[in-house]
Amino acid sequence: MFRRLTASDHDRVVAYLSKRPALHTFLTGDIERYGYDAPFQEVYGYLSDGNVSAILLRFYGSYIFSSEGPAGVAEVVRMLQSNTAWSMVQGDSVSLSLLQDVGGFQPRFVREFAFAERPPGAPRPFVDTTGVHQATVDHVGQLWQLRKSIAEFANSNTTELSLRQSFEAGDTLCFYVPGERGEMAASASAVAENTWTAMVVGVCTRPLYRGLGYATRCVAKLCDVFDERGKTLCLYYDNPNAGGIYRRLGFAVTSGWTQFFR
């Protein structure tokens, strides 16, 4: 049965999410923080014999999907086709392939990424994080200008308003290195922190400051923080150069991550 989930289903949901905590970072983070009744979030699931085997979560105008198999996929595709107010659905590559191979869903555009994890305490070389600062809500304007200067962020669903709301709600932990003129030269953020994991996003450097190791220092600072918290850091990327940086910091590719655009 495919239906909307409520707080009464939470134990079943946790049992499902805990099987693959890294790949479920966004799902777990959103559910732990916003629950099942927020006006901007809906959680659907496929239940069989009382167990959840697939989850579809709507967060504002995008979806996250995860499934253990083909059950419920047809219902998910019907929902995506009937709702015209979303722009992106994302999730692990195996789950999203089911939407195409089983459900016949045809996205307008597809992006494929490598998905990597870094368990707390994973070995890495020393990185000097002197001069790395934590951003606050007062830095949102500068952070937004930095991200706008990066071509790879052109398809991002993030807006300056949503970024500000994320800082105000305490959903984003961001570190940055300032440039020579006081602007942000590079930054890296962690979002969707939950019981087990957090997701690294927004790793970027202004073209003028590339090759100086600034982004590496920002990500290393995040590693320091989450080592202390005993949580796994996750990220996805499609830039081989970035992949080399992440591997040196202790991240290992474990899966694929896919985004479908409407």
C-alpha positions as CSV (number, residue, x, y, z in Angstrom):
1,M,0.0,0.0,0.0
2,F,1.3,3.4,-1.0
3,R,0.1,6.2,1.3
4,R,1.0,9.4,3.1
5,L,2.9,8.6,6.3
6,T,2.2,10.1,9.7
7,A,3.9,10.3,13.1
8,S,2.3,7.0,14.0
9,D,4.5,5.4,11.2
10,H,7.8,6.9,12.6
11,D,9.2,3.6,14.0
12,R,8.7,1.9,10.7
13,V,10.3,4.9,8.9
14,V,13.4,4.8,11.2
15,A,13.8,1.1,10.7
16,Y,13.9,1.7,6.9
17,L,16.2,4.7,7.0
18,S,18.7,3.1,9.4
19,K,19.5,0.4,6.8
20,R,21.4,2.9,4.7
21,P,22.0,6.0,6.9
22,A,24.4,7.8,4.5
23,L,22.2,7.5,1.4
24,H,19.2,8.5,3.6
25,T,20.9,11.7,5.0
26,F,18.4,14.1,3.4
27,L,15.4,12.0,4.2
28,T,16.4,11.5,7.8
29,G,17.5,15.1,8.3
30,D,14.2,16.5,7.0
31,I,12.0,14.0,8.9
32,E,13.8,14.5,12.2
33,R,13.7,18.3,11.9
34,Y,10.3,18.9,10.3
35,G,8.3,15.8,11.0
36,Y,5.2,14.7,9.1
37,D,2.9,17.7,9.4
38,A,4.9,20.7,8.1
39,P,3.0,22.6,5.3
40,F,6.1,22.4,3.0
41,Q,6.9,18.7,3.6
42,E,5.0,15.5,2.9
43,V,6.2,12.0,3.5
44,Y,4.8,9.1,1.5
45,G,5.7,5.4,1.8
46,Y,5.0,2.0,0.4
47,L,4.1,-0.5,3.2
48,S,4.1,-4.3,2.9
49,D,3.4,-6.6,5.9
50,G,3.7,-3.5,8.1
51,N,7.2,-2.6,6.9
52,V,8.2,0.5,4.9
53,S,10.0,-0.5,1.7
54,A,10.0,2.9,-0.2
55,I,9.8,6.5,0.8
56,L,9.0,9.6,-1.3
57,L,9.5,13.0,0.5
58,R,8.3,16.3,-0.9
59,F,10.3,19.3,0.5
60,Y,8.9,22.5,-1.0
61,G,9.3,22.1,-4.8
62,S,11.5,19.0,-4.9
63,Y,11.3,15.3,-4.0
64,I,13.6,12.7,-2.6
65,F,13.0,9.1,-3.4
66,S,14.4,5.8,-2.0
67,S,13.2,2.3,-2.6
68,E,14.3,-1.3,-1.9
69,G,12.6,-2.6,-5.0
70,P,9.9,-2.1,-7.7
71,A,7.0,-2.1,-5.2
72,G,5.2,1.2,-5.2
73,V,7.2,2.7,-8.1
74,A,4.1,3.0,-10.3
75,E,2.3,5.0,-7.7
76,V,5.3,7.3,-7.3
77,V,5.5,8.0,-11.0
78,R,1.8,8.7,-11.1
79,M,2.2,11.3,-8.3
80,L,5.2,12.9,-10.1
81,Q,3.2,13.1,-13.3
82,S,0.1,14.6,-11.7
83,N,1.9,17.2,-9.6
84,T,3.2,20.0,-11.9
85,A,4.6,22.1,-9.0
86,W,8.0,20.3,-8.6
87,S,11.3,20.9,-10.3
88,M,13.6,18.1,-9.2
89,V,13.5,14.6,-7.8
90,Q,16.8,13.1,-6.4
91,G,18.0,10.0,-4.7
92,D,20.4,7.1,-4.9
93,S,21.0,6.0,-8.5
94,V,19.5,2.5,-8.0
95,S,16.2,3.9,-6.7
96,L,15.9,6.6,-9.4
97,S,16.6,4.0,-12.1
98,L,13.5,2.2,-11.0
99,L,11.4,5.3,-11.8
100,Q,12.6,5.0,-15.4
101,D,13.0,1.2,-15.9
102,V,9.9,0.1,-13.9
103,G,7.7,3.2,-13.9
104,G,8.5,4.5,-17.4
105,F,9.2,8.0,-16.1
106,Q,11.0,10.3,-18.6
107,P,12.8,13.3,-17.0
108,R,13.7,16.3,-19.1
109,F,17.3,16.3,-17.8
110,V,19.4,14.0,-15.7
111,R,22.5,14.6,-13.7
112,E,24.7,11.7,-12.3
113,F,27.1,12.0,-9.4
114,A,29.4,9.8,-7.4
115,F,28.2,9.5,-3.8
116,A,30.9,9.4,-1.1
117,E,31.0,8.9,2.7
118,R,33.5,9.7,5.4
119,P,33.0,7.9,8.7
120,P,34.2,9.8,11.8
121,G,37.9,9.6,12.4
122,A,38.7,8.4,8.9
123,P,42.4,9.0,8.3
124,R,43.5,12.0,6.4
125,P,46.6,14.3,6.1
126,F,46.8,17.3,8.4
127,V,45.2,20.4,6.9
128,D,45.8,23.8,8.5
129,T,42.4,25.4,9.1
130,T,43.8,28.6,10.4
131,G,41.9,31.5,8.8
132,V,38.7,29.4,8.3
133,H,35.7,31.2,9.7
134,Q,32.2,30.0,10.5
135,A,29.5,31.9,8.6
136,T,26.4,33.3,10.3
137,V,23.1,34.6,8.9
138,D,24.8,38.0,8.5
139,H,27.0,36.4,5.8
140,V,24.2,35.0,3.7
141,G,24.5,37.8,1.1
142,Q,28.2,37.2,0.6
143,L,27.7,33.5,0.4
144,W,24.9,33.9,-2.1
145,Q,27.1,36.1,-4.3
146,L,29.9,33.5,-4.1
147,R,27.6,30.7,-5.2
148,K,26.2,32.9,-8.0
149,S,29.8,33.3,-9.3
150,I,30.2,29.5,-9.8
151,A,28.9,28.1,-13.1
152,E,28.3,24.6,-11.5
153,F,25.6,26.1,-9.3
154,A,23.5,27.3,-12.1
155,N,20.9,24.4,-11.8
156,S,20.7,24.7,-8.0
157,N,17.2,25.0,-6.5
158,T,18.6,27.1,-3.6
159,T,17.6,30.8,-3.5
160,E,19.0,33.5,-1.3
161,L,15.8,33.5,0.7
162,S,15.9,29.7,1.3
163,L,19.6,30.0,2.2
164,R,18.7,32.6,4.7
165,Q,15.9,30.6,6.2
166,S,18.2,27.6,6.5
167,F,20.7,29.7,8.5
168,E,18.0,31.2,10.7
169,A,16.6,27.7,11.4
170,G,20.1,26.3,12.3
171,D,20.0,23.9,9.4
172,T,23.3,25.0,7.8
173,L,26.8,24.9,9.2
174,C,29.0,26.8,6.9
175,F,32.8,27.6,6.9
176,Y,34.5,30.1,4.6
177,V,37.9,31.7,3.8
178,P,37.8,35.4,3.2
179,G,39.4,36.9,0.1
180,E,41.7,39.8,-0.2
181,R,38.9,42.3,-0.6
182,G,36.8,41.0,2.3
183,E,34.6,38.9,0.0
184,M,34.2,35.1,0.4
185,A,36.9,33.4,-1.5
186,A,35.7,29.8,-0.8
187,S,33.2,28.0,1.4
188,A,31.7,24.6,2.3
189,S,28.6,23.8,4.2
190,A,26.9,20.9,6.0
191,V,23.1,20.4,6.0
192,A,20.6,17.8,6.9
193,E,22.5,16.8,10.1
194,N,20.7,14.0,11.9
195,T,21.2,11.2,14.3
196,W,23.8,9.5,12.1
197,T,25.1,11.7,9.3
198,A,25.2,15.1,7.6
199,M,25.6,16.2,4.0
200,V,28.4,18.4,2.6
201,V,27.0,20.9,0.1
202,G,28.0,24.1,-1.6
203,V,31.8,23.5,-1.8
204,C,33.0,26.3,-4.1
205,T,35.8,28.7,-4.8
206,R,35.8,31.9,-6.7
207,P,37.9,31.4,-9.9
208,L,40.4,34.1,-8.8
209,Y,41.3,32.0,-5.7
210,R,41.3,28.5,-7.2
211,G,44.4,26.3,-6.7
212,L,45.2,27.7,-3.2
213,G,43.5,25.0,-1.2
214,Y,40.9,27.2,0.3
215,A,37.9,24.8,-0.3
216,T,40.0,21.9,1.0
217,R,40.5,23.9,4.2
218,C,36.8,24.5,4.5
219,V,35.9,20.8,4.0
220,A,38.6,19.8,6.5
221,K,37.1,22.1,9.1
222,L,33.7,20.3,8.6
223,C,35.6,17.0,9.0
224,D,37.0,18.2,12.3
225,V,33.6,19.2,13.6
226,F,31.8,16.0,12.6
227,D,34.7,13.8,13.9
228,E,34.0,15.4,17.3
229,R,30.3,14.7,16.9
230,G,30.9,11.1,15.9
231,K,28.9,11.4,12.7
232,T,29.5,10.3,9.1
233,L,29.8,13.1,6.5
234,C,28.4,12.4,3.0
235,L,28.6,14.3,-0.3
236,Y,28.0,13.8,-4.0
237,Y,30.1,15.2,-6.9
238,D,30.6,15.0,-10.6
239,N,33.9,16.9,-10.8
240,P,37.0,14.6,-10.9
241,N,39.2,17.3,-9.5
242,A,36.9,17.7,-6.5
243,G,36.8,13.9,-6.2
244,G,40.6,13.9,-5.7
245,I,40.3,16.4,-2.9
246,Y,37.6,14.4,-1.1
247,R,39.5,11.2,-1.3
248,R,42.5,12.8,0.3
249,L,40.2,13.9,3.1
250,G,39.0,10.4,3.8
251,F,35.9,10.2,1.7
252,A,35.2,7.0,-0.3
253,V,32.7,6.5,-3.1
254,T,30.1,4.0,-2.1
255,S,27.2,4.6,-4.5
256,G,25.8,6.8,-7.2
257,W,23.4,9.8,-6.8
258,T,21.0,11.0,-9.4
259,Q,18.9,14.1,-10.0
260,F,15.9,14.2,-12.4
261,F,14.7,17.6,-13.6
262,R,11.2,18.2,-14.7
